[in-house]
Amino acid sequence: MKLEDIYQFFENPPPIYLCQELAICYILDVLLQGESYGTELIQQLETEYPTYRLSDTVLYSAIKFLEDHSAVTGYWKKLEGRGRPRRMYQISPEWQGQAQDLARLWQNYINRRTN
């Protein structure tokens, strides 16, 4: 390592990967705005929060957790301009309140990190 490497690190820090807890709250935050699918959730995170990343592994384990707790439901949908159907996710009606609470945790986390 050289001294320049330290400056380079702070000028262009590596992305921060979401853990499962953050991923769950992020997913609920997005799904409160409308249905979505896996690839779109990852792309939206990178667009809205460029310093954050979400791996496929963490994403789908978070979605499985949410499905196992009946927080989200999934269904197949053919999207215009897409070759194959996508697995769409939406928040279960009985989970709206809990989803809002967890989404607030994500928003608070992001606000603390960016201020």
C-alpha positions as CSV (number, residue, x, y, z in Angstrom):
1,M,0.0,0.0,0.0
2,K,1.1,3.5,-0.7
3,L,0.0,6.8,0.9
4,E,-1.9,7.7,-2.3
5,D,-4.0,4.6,-1.8
6,I,-5.4,6.0,1.4
7,Y,-6.4,9.3,-0.3
8,Q,-7.9,7.3,-3.2
9,F,-9.9,5.2,-0.8
10,F,-11.6,8.3,0.7
11,E,-12.1,10.0,-2.7
12,N,-13.7,6.9,-4.1
13,P,-14.8,4.7,-1.2
14,P,-15.9,1.2,-2.0
15,P,-19.7,0.5,-2.1
16,I,-21.5,-0.5,1.1
17,Y,-23.3,-3.8,0.8
18,L,-26.6,-4.1,2.6
19,C,-27.0,-6.8,5.3
20,Q,-30.2,-8.7,5.4
21,E,-31.7,-6.5,8.1
22,L,-31.2,-3.4,6.0
23,A,-32.3,-5.2,2.8
24,I,-35.6,-6.2,4.4
25,C,-36.3,-2.6,5.4
26,Y,-35.2,-1.2,2.0
27,I,-37.4,-3.7,0.1
28,L,-40.5,-2.8,2.2
29,D,-39.7,0.9,1.6
30,V,-39.8,0.3,-2.1
31,L,-42.8,-2.0,-2.1
32,L,-44.8,0.6,-0.2
33,Q,-44.6,2.7,-3.4
34,G,-45.7,-0.2,-5.6
35,E,-44.9,-3.7,-6.8
36,S,-41.4,-4.5,-8.0
37,Y,-39.2,-7.5,-8.9
38,G,-35.7,-8.5,-7.8
39,T,-33.5,-7.0,-10.5
40,E,-35.4,-3.7,-10.3
41,L,-34.9,-3.6,-6.5
42,I,-31.2,-3.9,-7.0
43,Q,-31.0,-1.3,-9.8
44,Q,-33.2,1.2,-7.9
45,L,-30.9,1.0,-4.9
46,E,-27.9,1.7,-7.0
47,T,-29.6,4.6,-8.8
48,E,-31.1,6.3,-5.7
49,Y,-28.2,5.5,-3.3
50,P,-25.1,5.2,-5.5
51,T,-22.8,4.2,-2.6
52,Y,-24.9,1.2,-1.6
53,R,-25.2,-2.3,-3.2
54,L,-27.4,-5.3,-2.7
55,S,-26.2,-8.7,-3.6
56,D,-28.6,-11.3,-5.2
57,T,-28.0,-13.6,-2.2
58,V,-29.0,-11.1,0.4
59,L,-31.9,-9.8,-1.7
60,Y,-33.5,-13.2,-2.2
61,S,-32.9,-14.3,1.4
62,A,-34.6,-11.1,2.5
63,I,-37.5,-11.7,0.2
64,K,-37.8,-15.3,1.4
65,F,-37.9,-14.0,5.0
66,L,-40.6,-11.6,4.1
67,E,-42.6,-14.3,2.2
68,D,-42.2,-16.8,5.2
69,H,-43.7,-14.1,7.5
70,S,-46.5,-13.4,5.0
71,A,-45.3,-9.8,4.7
72,V,-45.0,-10.0,0.9
73,T,-46.6,-12.0,-1.8
74,G,-45.2,-12.9,-5.2
75,Y,-46.7,-13.6,-8.5
76,W,-45.5,-14.0,-12.1
77,K,-46.1,-11.2,-14.6
78,K,-45.1,-10.6,-18.2
79,L,-43.7,-7.1,-18.5
80,E,-43.7,-5.3,-21.7
81,G,-40.3,-5.2,-23.4
82,R,-39.1,-8.1,-21.3
83,G,-38.4,-11.6,-22.6
84,R,-39.6,-13.7,-19.8
85,P,-42.1,-13.2,-17.0
86,R,-40.8,-11.6,-13.8
87,R,-41.6,-12.6,-10.2
88,M,-43.3,-9.5,-8.9
89,Y,-43.6,-8.7,-5.2
90,Q,-46.1,-6.7,-3.2
91,I,-46.8,-6.0,0.4
92,S,-49.6,-8.1,2.0
93,P,-52.5,-5.8,3.1
94,E,-52.3,-7.0,6.7
95,W,-48.6,-6.0,6.7
96,Q,-49.0,-2.3,5.7
97,G,-48.5,-0.9,9.2
98,Q,-45.5,-3.1,10.0
99,A,-44.0,-2.4,6.6
100,Q,-44.3,1.4,7.2
101,D,-42.5,1.0,10.6
102,L,-39.7,-1.0,9.1
103,A,-39.4,1.3,6.0
104,R,-39.0,4.2,8.5
105,L,-36.0,2.4,9.9
106,W,-34.4,2.3,6.5
107,Q,-35.2,6.0,5.9
108,N,-33.7,6.9,9.3
109,Y,-30.6,4.8,8.6
110,I,-30.0,6.5,5.2
111,N,-30.7,10.0,6.6
112,R,-28.1,9.5,9.4
113,R,-25.5,8.2,6.9
114,T,-25.9,11.0,4.4
115,N,-26.0,13.9,7.0
